[in-house]
Amino acid sequence: MSTAVRASAFNEPERPKNLQIRFTTIGGAFVDVIGLGEHRMNRWTCRGCKDSSRFPEEDYLARIREKANDHAAACRAIPLT
Ligand SMILES: [Zn+2]
């Protein structure tokens, strides 16, 4: 099975304020990392399955980047809007 990154089949939604990173999931949805950068209070939210950070108050960008990317690599939900 290929895990190569591909362009989403869906239109990219508007980019919210403080969007730091946006990953595409294998289902074609997006995982947004929103926050203030390297400091705490970053969170990730999947626009496909609605999963999100458990403890956003503790999430530095360096840590949350990997978590968000791992979720994007596993999530098969498609965007419903
Ligand atoms: Zn998801």
PDB file of the backbone (N, CA, C, O) and the ligand in Angstrom, with CONECT records:
HET     ZN  A 101       1
ATOM      1  N   MET A   1       0.844  -1.186   0.000  1.00  0.00           N
ATOM      2  CA  MET A   1       0.000   0.000   0.000  1.00  0.00           C
ATOM      3  C   MET A   1       0.882   1.239   0.000  1.00  0.00           C
ATOM      4  O   MET A   1       1.845   1.330   0.761  1.00  0.00           O
ATOM      5  N   SER A   2       0.554   2.160  -0.833  1.00  0.00           N
ATOM      6  CA  SER A   2       1.324   3.393  -0.908  1.00  0.00           C
ATOM      7  C   SER A   2       0.955   4.342   0.225  1.00  0.00           C
ATOM      8  O   SER A   2      -0.220   4.506   0.556  1.00  0.00           O
ATOM      9  N   THR A   3       1.945   4.945   0.799  1.00  0.00           N
ATOM     10  CA  THR A   3       1.698   5.970   1.816  1.00  0.00           C
ATOM     11  C   THR A   3       2.161   7.326   1.316  1.00  0.00           C
ATOM     12  O   THR A   3       2.322   8.264   2.096  1.00  0.00           O
ATOM     13  N   ALA A   4       2.374   7.424   0.017  1.00  0.00           N
ATOM     14  CA  ALA A   4       2.852   8.686  -0.553  1.00  0.00           C
ATOM     15  C   ALA A   4       1.833   9.791  -0.333  1.00  0.00           C
ATOM     16  O   ALA A   4       0.623   9.574  -0.389  1.00  0.00           O
ATOM     17  N   VAL A   5       2.345  10.953  -0.087  1.00  0.00           N
ATOM     18  CA  VAL A   5       1.469  12.114   0.091  1.00  0.00           C
ATOM     19  C   VAL A   5       0.829  12.445  -1.245  1.00  0.00           C
ATOM     20  O   VAL A   5       1.492  12.480  -2.282  1.00  0.00           O
ATOM     21  N   ARG A   6      -0.460  12.686  -1.197  1.00  0.00           N
ATOM     22  CA  ARG A   6      -1.150  13.061  -2.426  1.00  0.00           C
ATOM     23  C   ARG A   6      -2.016  14.280  -2.153  1.00  0.00           C
ATOM     24  O   ARG A   6      -2.358  14.582  -1.010  1.00  0.00           O
ATOM     25  N   ALA A   7      -2.348  14.946  -3.193  1.00  0.00           N
ATOM     26  CA  ALA A   7      -3.221  16.105  -3.037  1.00  0.00           C
ATOM     27  C   ALA A   7      -4.595  15.641  -2.612  1.00  0.00           C
ATOM     28  O   ALA A   7      -5.076  14.599  -3.058  1.00  0.00           O
ATOM     29  N   SER A   8      -5.225  16.412  -1.752  1.00  0.00           N
ATOM     30  CA  SER A   8      -6.568  16.078  -1.310  1.00  0.00           C
ATOM     31  C   SER A   8      -7.541  16.186  -2.470  1.00  0.00           C
ATOM     32  O   SER A   8      -7.405  17.036  -3.350  1.00  0.00           O
ATOM     33  N   ALA A   9      -8.535  15.292  -2.444  1.00  0.00           N
ATOM     34  CA  ALA A   9      -9.576  15.339  -3.459  1.00  0.00           C
ATOM     35  C   ALA A   9     -10.620  16.394  -3.119  1.00  0.00           C
ATOM     36  O   ALA A   9     -11.544  16.638  -3.895  1.00  0.00           O
ATOM     37  N   PHE A  10     -10.466  17.015  -1.958  1.00  0.00           N
ATOM     38  CA  PHE A  10     -11.441  17.987  -1.487  1.00  0.00           C
ATOM     39  C   PHE A  10     -10.818  19.375  -1.437  1.00  0.00           C
ATOM     40  O   PHE A  10      -9.599  19.520  -1.343  1.00  0.00           O
ATOM     41  N   ASN A  11     -11.654  20.370  -1.499  1.00  0.00           N
ATOM     42  CA  ASN A  11     -11.155  21.736  -1.433  1.00  0.00           C
ATOM     43  C   ASN A  11     -10.633  22.045  -0.040  1.00  0.00           C
ATOM     44  O   ASN A  11     -11.200  21.623   0.968  1.00  0.00           O
ATOM     45  N   GLU A  12      -9.565  22.775  -0.014  1.00  0.00           N
ATOM     46  CA  GLU A  12      -9.004  23.184   1.272  1.00  0.00           C
ATOM     47  C   GLU A  12      -9.916  24.225   1.899  1.00  0.00           C
ATOM     48  O   GLU A  12     -10.262  25.218   1.258  1.00  0.00           O
ATOM     49  N   PRO A  13     -10.318  23.999   3.181  1.00  0.00           N
ATOM     50  CA  PRO A  13     -11.145  25.000   3.855  1.00  0.00           C
ATOM     51  C   PRO A  13     -10.354  26.267   4.151  1.00  0.00           C
ATOM     52  O   PRO A  13      -9.129  26.301   4.037  1.00  0.00           O
ATOM     53  N   GLU A  14     -11.083  27.296   4.531  1.00  0.00           N
ATOM     54  CA  GLU A  14     -10.441  28.560   4.881  1.00  0.00           C
ATOM     55  C   GLU A  14      -9.428  28.326   5.996  1.00  0.00           C
ATOM     56  O   GLU A  14      -9.634  27.487   6.873  1.00  0.00           O
ATOM     57  N   ARG A  15      -8.357  29.062   5.950  1.00  0.00           N
ATOM     58  CA  ARG A  15      -7.306  28.900   6.957  1.00  0.00           C
ATOM     59  C   ARG A  15      -7.614  29.769   8.169  1.00  0.00           C
ATOM     60  O   ARG A  15      -7.673  30.993   8.058  1.00  0.00           O
ATOM     61  N   PRO A  16      -7.813  29.132   9.345  1.00  0.00           N
ATOM     62  CA  PRO A  16      -8.156  29.907  10.535  1.00  0.00           C
ATOM     63  C   PRO A  16      -6.974  30.708  11.056  1.00  0.00           C
ATOM     64  O   PRO A  16      -5.824  30.446  10.702  1.00  0.00           O
ATOM     65  N   LYS A  17      -7.271  31.685  11.897  1.00  0.00           N
ATOM     66  CA  LYS A  17      -6.237  32.492  12.533  1.00  0.00           C
ATOM     67  C   LYS A  17      -5.319  31.578  13.342  1.00  0.00           C
ATOM     68  O   LYS A  17      -5.779  30.610  13.947  1.00  0.00           O
ATOM     69  N   ASN A  18      -4.054  31.877  13.353  1.00  0.00           N
ATOM     70  CA  ASN A  18      -3.041  31.143  14.113  1.00  0.00           C
ATOM     71  C   ASN A  18      -2.845  29.705  13.631  1.00  0.00           C
ATOM     72  O   ASN A  18      -2.383  28.850  14.386  1.00  0.00           O
ATOM     73  N   LEU A  19      -3.197  29.446  12.377  1.00  0.00           N
ATOM     74  CA  LEU A  19      -2.911  28.123  11.808  1.00  0.00           C
ATOM     75  C   LEU A  19      -1.400  27.998  11.639  1.00  0.00           C
ATOM     76  O   LEU A  19      -0.775  28.782  10.925  1.00  0.00           O
ATOM     77  N   GLN A  20      -0.829  27.008  12.301  1.00  0.00           N
ATOM     78  CA  GLN A  20       0.621  26.802  12.245  1.00  0.00           C
ATOM     79  C   GLN A  20       0.995  25.778  11.175  1.00  0.00           C
ATOM     80  O   GLN A  20       1.955  25.970  10.428  1.00  0.00           O
ATOM     81  N   ILE A  21       0.225  24.687  11.108  1.00  0.00           N
ATOM     82  CA  ILE A  21       0.512  23.598  10.176  1.00  0.00           C
ATOM     83  C   ILE A  21      -0.814  22.992   9.742  1.00  0.00           C
ATOM     84  O   ILE A  21      -1.753  22.928  10.535  1.00  0.00           O
ATOM     85  N   ARG A  22      -0.900  22.551   8.504  1.00  0.00           N
ATOM     86  CA  ARG A  22      -2.078  21.813   8.035  1.00  0.00           C
ATOM     87  C   ARG A  22      -1.586  20.557   7.328  1.00  0.00           C
ATOM     88  O   ARG A  22      -0.814  20.633   6.373  1.00  0.00           O
ATOM     89  N   PHE A  23      -2.038  19.403   7.806  1.00  0.00           N
ATOM     90  CA  PHE A  23      -1.696  18.123   7.182  1.00  0.00           C
ATOM     91  C   PHE A  23      -2.908  17.602   6.435  1.00  0.00           C
ATOM     92  O   PHE A  23      -4.040  17.843   6.852  1.00  0.00           O
ATOM     93  N   THR A  24      -2.693  16.898   5.347  1.00  0.00           N
ATOM     94  CA  THR A  24      -3.789  16.173   4.709  1.00  0.00           C
ATOM     95  C   THR A  24      -3.785  14.751   5.243  1.00  0.00           C
ATOM     96  O   THR A  24      -2.727  14.151   5.434  1.00  0.00           O
ATOM     97  N   THR A  25      -4.977  14.218   5.481  1.00  0.00           N
ATOM     98  CA  THR A  25      -5.077  12.837   5.950  1.00  0.00           C
ATOM     99  C   THR A  25      -5.159  11.904   4.747  1.00  0.00           C
ATOM    100  O   THR A  25      -5.348  12.352   3.616  1.00  0.00           O
ATOM    101  N   ILE A  26      -5.020  10.629   4.993  1.00  0.00           N
ATOM    102  CA  ILE A  26      -5.137   9.688   3.887  1.00  0.00           C
ATOM    103  C   ILE A  26      -6.588   9.565   3.418  1.00  0.00           C
ATOM    104  O   ILE A  26      -6.851   9.042   2.335  1.00  0.00           O
ATOM    105  N   GLY A  27      -7.526  10.050   4.234  1.00  0.00           N
ATOM    106  CA  GLY A  27      -8.927  10.081   3.823  1.00  0.00           C
ATOM    107  C   GLY A  27      -9.300  11.335   3.053  1.00  0.00           C
ATOM    108  O   GLY A  27     -10.421  11.450   2.558  1.00  0.00           O
ATOM    109  N   GLY A  28      -8.378  12.267   2.949  1.00  0.00           N
ATOM    110  CA  GLY A  28      -8.646  13.479   2.192  1.00  0.00           C
ATOM    111  C   GLY A  28      -9.098  14.658   3.034  1.00  0.00           C
ATOM    112  O   GLY A  28      -9.397  15.727   2.502  1.00  0.00           O
ATOM    113  N   ALA A  29      -9.149  14.469   4.357  1.00  0.00           N
ATOM    114  CA  ALA A  29      -9.513  15.573   5.246  1.00  0.00           C
ATOM    115  C   ALA A  29      -8.235  16.327   5.649  1.00  0.00           C
ATOM    116  O   ALA A  29      -7.154  16.075   5.116  1.00  0.00           O
ATOM    117  N   PHE A  30      -8.385  17.234   6.578  1.00  0.00           N
ATOM    118  CA  PHE A  30      -7.244  18.021   7.011  1.00  0.00           C
ATOM    119  C   PHE A  30      -7.117  17.974   8.526  1.00  0.00           C
ATOM    120  O   PHE A  30      -8.112  17.951   9.250  1.00  0.00           O
ATOM    121  N   VAL A  31      -5.885  17.960   8.984  1.00  0.00           N
ATOM    122  CA  VAL A  31      -5.583  18.095  10.410  1.00  0.00           C
ATOM    123  C   VAL A  31      -4.906  19.451  10.580  1.00  0.00           C
ATOM    124  O   VAL A  31      -3.846  19.710  10.010  1.00  0.00           O
ATOM    125  N   ASP A  32      -5.537  20.303  11.371  1.00  0.00           N
ATOM    126  CA  ASP A  32      -5.012  21.648  11.603  1.00  0.00           C
ATOM    127  C   ASP A  32      -4.300  21.721  12.937  1.00  0.00           C
ATOM    128  O   ASP A  32      -4.813  21.249  13.952  1.00  0.00           O
ATOM    129  N   VAL A  33      -3.132  22.308  12.933  1.00  0.00           N
ATOM    130  CA  VAL A  33      -2.428  22.646  14.164  1.00  0.00           C
ATOM    131  C   VAL A  33      -2.568  24.153  14.341  1.00  0.00           C
ATOM    132  O   VAL A  33      -2.076  24.944  13.537  1.00  0.00           O
ATOM    133  N   ILE A  34      -3.252  24.522  15.415  1.00  0.00           N
ATOM    134  CA  ILE A  34      -3.540  25.931  15.680  1.00  0.00           C
ATOM    135  C   ILE A  34      -2.926  26.301  17.020  1.00  0.00           C
ATOM    136  O   ILE A  34      -3.042  25.553  17.991  1.00  0.00           O
ATOM    137  N   GLY A  35      -2.283  27.434  17.069  1.00  0.00           N
ATOM    138  CA  GLY A  35      -1.688  27.873  18.319  1.00  0.00           C
ATOM    139  C   GLY A  35      -0.799  29.070  18.110  1.00  0.00           C
ATOM    140  O   GLY A  35      -0.914  29.805  17.129  1.00  0.00           O
ATOM    141  N   LEU A  36       0.089  29.242  19.060  1.00  0.00           N
ATOM    142  CA  LEU A  36       0.940  30.425  19.053  1.00  0.00           C
ATOM    143  C   LEU A  36       2.376  30.090  18.709  1.00  0.00           C
ATOM    144  O   LEU A  36       3.273  30.887  18.984  1.00  0.00           O
ATOM    145  N   GLY A  37       2.617  28.938  18.119  1.00  0.00           N
ATOM    146  CA  GLY A  37       3.968  28.607  17.700  1.00  0.00           C
ATOM    147  C   GLY A  37       4.650  27.675  18.674  1.00  0.00           C
ATOM    148  O   GLY A  37       4.038  26.730  19.171  1.00  0.00           O
ATOM    149  N   GLU A  38       5.914  27.936  18.948  1.00  0.00           N
ATOM    150  CA  GLU A  38       6.714  27.010  19.739  1.00  0.00           C
ATOM    151  C   GLU A  38       6.235  26.868  21.172  1.00  0.00           C
ATOM    152  O   GLU A  38       6.495  25.848  21.810  1.00  0.00           O
ATOM    153  N   HIS A  39       5.558  27.846  21.678  1.00  0.00           N
ATOM    154  CA  HIS A  39       5.139  27.833  23.078  1.00  0.00           C
ATOM    155  C   HIS A  39       3.955  26.902  23.284  1.00  0.00           C
ATOM    156  O   HIS A  39       3.440  26.314  22.333  1.00  0.00           O
ATOM    157  N   ARG A  40       3.536  26.777  24.514  1.00  0.00           N
ATOM    158  CA  ARG A  40       2.397  25.923  24.820  1.00  0.00           C
ATOM    159  C   ARG A  40       1.113  26.478  24.207  1.00  0.00           C
ATOM    160  O   ARG A  40       1.112  27.531  23.568  1.00  0.00           O
ATOM    161  N   MET A  41       0.046  25.757  24.414  1.00  0.00           N
ATOM    162  CA  MET A  41      -1.284  26.137  23.946  1.00  0.00           C
ATOM    163  C   MET A  41      -1.481  25.917  22.444  1.00  0.00           C
ATOM    164  O   MET A  41      -2.277  26.607  21.806  1.00  0.00           O
ATOM    165  N   ASN A  42      -0.756  24.962  21.896  1.00  0.00           N
ATOM    166  CA  ASN A  42      -1.032  24.547  20.530  1.00  0.00           C
ATOM    167  C   ASN A  42      -1.965  23.350  20.598  1.00  0.00           C
ATOM    168  O   ASN A  42      -1.896  22.558  21.538  1.00  0.00           O
ATOM    169  N   ARG A  43      -2.817  23.215  19.630  1.00  0.00           N
ATOM    170  CA  ARG A  43      -3.701  22.060  19.594  1.00  0.00           C
ATOM    171  C   ARG A  43      -3.863  21.589  18.151  1.00  0.00           C
ATOM    172  O   ARG A  43      -3.740  22.370  17.207  1.00  0.00           O
ATOM    173  N   TRP A  44      -4.143  20.292  18.002  1.00  0.00           N
ATOM    174  CA  TRP A  44      -4.472  19.802  16.670  1.00  0.00           C
ATOM    175  C   TRP A  44      -5.922  19.347  16.674  1.00  0.00           C
ATOM    176  O   TRP A  44      -6.431  18.852  17.680  1.00  0.00           O
ATOM    177  N   THR A  45      -6.565  19.520  15.555  1.00  0.00           N
ATOM    178  CA  THR A  45      -7.947  19.105  15.376  1.00  0.00           C
ATOM    179  C   THR A  45      -8.083  18.501  13.984  1.00  0.00           C
ATOM    180  O   THR A  45      -7.629  19.073  12.993  1.00  0.00           O
ATOM    181  N   CYS A  46      -8.713  17.340  13.931  1.00  0.00           N
ATOM    182  CA  CYS A  46      -8.944  16.692  12.642  1.00  0.00           C
ATOM    183  C   CYS A  46     -10.313  17.113  12.125  1.00  0.00           C
ATOM    184  O   CYS A  46     -11.322  16.949  12.812  1.00  0.00           O
ATOM    185  N   ARG A  47     -10.343  17.650  10.926  1.00  0.00           N
ATOM    186  CA  ARG A  47     -11.601  18.078  10.324  1.00  0.00           C
ATOM    187  C   ARG A  47     -12.368  16.894   9.733  1.00  0.00           C
ATOM    188  O   ARG A  47     -13.508  17.052   9.294  1.00  0.00           O
ATOM    189  N   GLY A  48     -11.759  15.725   9.718  1.00  0.00           N
ATOM    190  CA  GLY A  48     -12.445  14.550   9.194  1.00  0.00           C
ATOM    191  C   GLY A  48     -13.202  13.805  10.274  1.00  0.00           C
ATOM    192  O   GLY A  48     -14.420  13.650  10.179  1.00  0.00           O
ATOM    193  N   CYS A  49     -12.499  13.338  11.307  1.00  0.00           N
ATOM    194  CA  CYS A  49     -13.130  12.518  12.355  1.00  0.00           C
ATOM    195  C   CYS A  49     -13.423  13.300  13.623  1.00  0.00           C
ATOM    196  O   CYS A  49     -14.008  12.758  14.561  1.00  0.00           O
ATOM    197  N   LYS A  50     -13.028  14.563  13.665  1.00  0.00           N
ATOM    198  CA  LYS A  50     -13.287  15.465  14.801  1.00  0.00           C
ATOM    199  C   LYS A  50     -12.451  15.160  16.035  1.00  0.00           C
ATOM    200  O   LYS A  50     -12.695  15.732  17.097  1.00  0.00           O
ATOM    201  N   ASP A  51     -11.476  14.275  15.917  1.00  0.00           N
ATOM    202  CA  ASP A  51     -10.575  14.025  17.039  1.00  0.00           C
ATOM    203  C   ASP A  51      -9.698  15.259  17.243  1.00  0.00           C
ATOM    204  O   ASP A  51      -9.524  16.071  16.334  1.00  0.00           O
ATOM    205  N   SER A  52      -9.149  15.385  18.457  1.00  0.00           N
ATOM    206  CA  SER A  52      -8.320  16.560  18.726  1.00  0.00           C
ATOM    207  C   SER A  52      -7.357  16.275  19.867  1.00  0.00           C
ATOM    208  O   SER A  52      -7.376  15.197  20.461  1.00  0.00           O
ATOM    209  N   SER A  53      -6.534  17.236  20.157  1.00  0.00           N
ATOM    210  CA  SER A  53      -5.572  17.139  21.255  1.00  0.00           C
ATOM    211  C   SER A  53      -6.284  16.817  22.558  1.00  0.00           C
ATOM    212  O   SER A  53      -7.410  17.259  22.789  1.00  0.00           O
ATOM    213  N   ARG A  54      -5.617  16.043  23.409  1.00  0.00           N
ATOM    214  CA  ARG A  54      -6.180  15.737  24.716  1.00  0.00           C
ATOM    215  C   ARG A  54      -5.830  16.807  25.744  1.00  0.00           C
ATOM    216  O   ARG A  54      -6.657  17.173  26.579  1.00  0.00           O
ATOM    217  N   PHE A  55      -4.602  17.302  25.676  1.00  0.00           N
ATOM    218  CA  PHE A  55      -4.139  18.278  26.661  1.00  0.00           C
ATOM    219  C   PHE A  55      -3.463  19.452  25.947  1.00  0.00           C
ATOM    220  O   PHE A  55      -2.245  19.613  26.024  1.00  0.00           O
ATOM    221  N   PRO A  56      -4.257  20.267  25.254  1.00  0.00           N
ATOM    222  CA  PRO A  56      -3.641  21.330  24.448  1.00  0.00           C
ATOM    223  C   PRO A  56      -2.837  22.327  25.270  1.00  0.00           C
ATOM    224  O   PRO A  56      -1.941  22.988  24.745  1.00  0.00           O
ATOM    225  N   GLU A  57      -3.155  22.439  26.562  1.00  0.00           N
ATOM    226  CA  GLU A  57      -2.411  23.400  27.380  1.00  0.00           C
ATOM    227  C   GLU A  57      -0.960  22.975  27.565  1.00  0.00           C
ATOM    228  O   GLU A  57      -0.127  23.782  27.976  1.00  0.00           O
ATOM    229  N   GLU A  58      -0.648  21.714  27.265  1.00  0.00           N
ATOM    230  CA  GLU A  58       0.711  21.213  27.445  1.00  0.00           C
ATOM    231  C   GLU A  58       1.450  20.994  26.126  1.00  0.00           C
ATOM    232  O   GLU A  58       2.591  20.534  26.122  1.00  0.00           O
ATOM    233  N   ASP A  59       0.817  21.315  25.035  1.00  0.00           N
ATOM    234  CA  ASP A  59       1.391  20.932  23.758  1.00  0.00           C
ATOM    235  C   ASP A  59       2.270  22.013  23.144  1.00  0.00           C
ATOM    236  O   ASP A  59       1.786  23.036  22.658  1.00  0.00           O
ATOM    237  N   TYR A  60       3.546  21.765  23.178  1.00  0.00           N
ATOM    238  CA  TYR A  60       4.498  22.586  22.444  1.00  0.00           C
ATOM    239  C   TYR A  60       4.433  22.164  20.982  1.00  0.00           C
ATOM    240  O   TYR A  60       4.105  21.020  20.668  1.00  0.00           O
ATOM    241  N   LEU A  61       4.743  23.082  20.111  1.00  0.00           N
ATOM    242  CA  LEU A  61       4.669  22.779  18.687  1.00  0.00           C
ATOM    243  C   LEU A  61       5.571  21.609  18.307  1.00  0.00           C
ATOM    244  O   LEU A  61       5.208  20.796  17.457  1.00  0.00           O
ATOM    245  N   ALA A  62       6.725  21.523  18.922  1.00  0.00           N
ATOM    246  CA  ALA A  62       7.667  20.454  18.594  1.00  0.00           C
ATOM    247  C   ALA A  62       7.077  19.072  18.883  1.00  0.00           C
ATOM    248  O   ALA A  62       7.398  18.103  18.195  1.00  0.00           O
ATOM    249  N   ARG A  63       6.218  18.982  19.893  1.00  0.00           N
ATOM    250  CA  ARG A  63       5.603  17.689  20.235  1.00  0.00           C
ATOM    251  C   ARG A  63       4.326  17.449  19.446  1.00  0.00           C
ATOM    252  O   ARG A  63       4.069  16.335  18.990  1.00  0.00           O
ATOM    253  N   ILE A  64       3.544  18.479  19.290  1.00  0.00           N
ATOM    254  CA  ILE A  64       2.244  18.302  18.663  1.00  0.00           C
ATOM    255  C   ILE A  64       2.378  18.053  17.158  1.00  0.00           C
ATOM    256  O   ILE A  64       1.513  17.424  16.548  1.00  0.00           O
ATOM    257  N   ARG A  65       3.442  18.541  16.578  1.00  0.00           N
ATOM    258  CA  ARG A  65       3.659  18.340  15.141  1.00  0.00           C
ATOM    259  C   ARG A  65       3.654  16.843  14.811  1.00  0.00           C
ATOM    260  O   ARG A  65       2.998  16.416  13.861  1.00  0.00           O
ATOM    261  N   GLU A  66       4.378  16.062  15.589  1.00  0.00           N
ATOM    262  CA  GLU A  66       4.465  14.628  15.343  1.00  0.00           C
ATOM    263  C   GLU A  66       3.116  13.950  15.577  1.00  0.00           C
ATOM    264  O   GLU A  66       2.709  13.087  14.800  1.00  0.00           O
ATOM    265  N   LYS A  67       2.427  14.342  16.645  1.00  0.00           N
ATOM    266  CA  LYS A  67       1.124  13.741  16.932  1.00  0.00           C
ATOM    267  C   LYS A  67       0.127  14.032  15.818  1.00  0.00           C
ATOM    268  O   LYS A  67      -0.614  13.145  15.393  1.00  0.00           O
ATOM    269  N   ALA A  68       0.109  15.256  15.353  1.00  0.00           N
ATOM    270  CA  ALA A  68      -0.830  15.634  14.291  1.00  0.00           C
ATOM    271  C   ALA A  68      -0.497  14.907  12.992  1.00  0.00           C
ATOM    272  O   ALA A  68      -1.391  14.455  12.277  1.00  0.00           O
ATOM    273  N   ASN A  69       0.774  14.801  12.701  1.00  0.00           N
ATOM    274  CA  ASN A  69       1.183  14.108  11.479  1.00  0.00           C
ATOM    275  C   ASN A  69       0.864  12.622  11.569  1.00  0.00           C
ATOM    276  O   ASN A  69       0.444  12.021  10.580  1.00  0.00           O
ATOM    277  N   ASP A  70       1.058  12.018  12.745  1.00  0.00           N
ATOM    278  CA  ASP A  70       0.720  10.608  12.926  1.00  0.00           C
ATOM    279  C   ASP A  70      -0.784  10.388  12.737  1.00  0.00           C
ATOM    280  O   ASP A  70      -1.200   9.406  12.123  1.00  0.00           O
ATOM    281  N   HIS A  71      -1.586  11.300  13.264  1.00  0.00           N
ATOM    282  CA  HIS A  71      -3.034  11.165  13.088  1.00  0.00           C
ATOM    283  C   HIS A  71      -3.394  11.272  11.605  1.00  0.00           C
ATOM    284  O   HIS A  71      -4.193  10.487  11.094  1.00  0.00           O
ATOM    285  N   ALA A  72      -2.809  12.237  10.931  1.00  0.00           N
ATOM    286  CA  ALA A  72      -3.101  12.426   9.504  1.00  0.00           C
ATOM    287  C   ALA A  72      -2.722  11.183   8.694  1.00  0.00           C
ATOM    288  O   ALA A  72      -3.381  10.854   7.707  1.00  0.00           O
ATOM    289  N   ALA A  73      -1.668  10.503   9.113  1.00  0.00           N
ATOM    290  CA  ALA A  73      -1.202   9.320   8.389  1.00  0.00           C
ATOM    291  C   ALA A  73      -2.110   8.111   8.612  1.00  0.00           C
ATOM    292  O   ALA A  73      -2.055   7.147   7.849  1.00  0.00           O
ATOM    293  N   ALA A  74      -2.951   8.157   9.662  1.00  0.00           N
ATOM    294  CA  ALA A  74      -3.796   7.016   9.998  1.00  0.00           C
ATOM    295  C   ALA A  74      -5.287   7.265   9.759  1.00  0.00           C
ATOM    296  O   ALA A  74      -6.046   6.304   9.630  1.00  0.00           O
ATOM    297  N   CYS A  75      -5.718   8.499   9.696  1.00  0.00           N
ATOM    298  CA  CYS A  75      -7.150   8.819   9.662  1.00  0.00           C
ATOM    299  C   CYS A  75      -7.724   8.618   8.258  1.00  0.00           C
ATOM    300  O   CYS A  75      -7.190   9.126   7.272  1.00  0.00           O
ATOM    301  N   ARG A  76      -8.820   7.869   8.195  1.00  0.00           N
ATOM    302  CA  ARG A  76      -9.477   7.588   6.918  1.00  0.00           C
ATOM    303  C   ARG A  76     -10.794   8.320   6.756  1.00  0.00           C
ATOM    304  O   ARG A  76     -11.496   8.115   5.765  1.00  0.00           O
ATOM    305  N   ALA A  77     -11.145   9.171   7.713  1.00  0.00           N
ATOM    306  CA  ALA A  77     -12.399   9.924   7.607  1.00  0.00           C
ATOM    307  C   ALA A  77     -12.306  10.915   6.452  1.00  0.00           C
ATOM    308  O   ALA A  77     -11.251  11.492   6.190  1.00  0.00           O
ATOM    309  N   ILE A  78     -13.411  11.097   5.779  1.00  0.00           N
ATOM    310  CA  ILE A  78     -13.455  12.088   4.707  1.00  0.00           C
ATOM    311  C   ILE A  78     -14.155  13.335   5.240  1.00  0.00           C
ATOM    312  O   ILE A  78     -14.971  13.243   6.158  1.00  0.00           O
ATOM    313  N   PRO A  79     -13.848  14.479   4.682  1.00  0.00           N
ATOM    314  CA  PRO A  79     -14.543  15.691   5.128  1.00  0.00           C
ATOM    315  C   PRO A  79     -15.992  15.655   4.685  1.00  0.00           C
ATOM    316  O   PRO A  79     -16.296  15.268   3.556  1.00  0.00           O
ATOM    317  N   LEU A  80     -16.893  16.063   5.584  1.00  0.00           N
ATOM    318  CA  LEU A  80     -18.331  16.020   5.284  1.00  0.00           C
ATOM    319  C   LEU A  80     -18.877  17.369   4.860  1.00  0.00           C
ATOM    320  O   LEU A  80     -20.049  17.478   4.499  1.00  0.00           O
ATOM    321  N   THR A  81     -18.055  18.381   4.898  1.00  0.00           N
ATOM    322  CA  THR A  81     -18.530  19.698   4.466  1.00  0.00           C
ATOM    323  C   THR A  81     -17.674  20.210   3.323  1.00  0.00           C
ATOM    324  O   THR A  81     -17.912  21.306   2.816  1.00  0.00           O
TER     325      THR A  81
HETATM  326 ZN    ZN A 101      -9.136  12.130  11.938  1.00  0.00          ZN2+
END
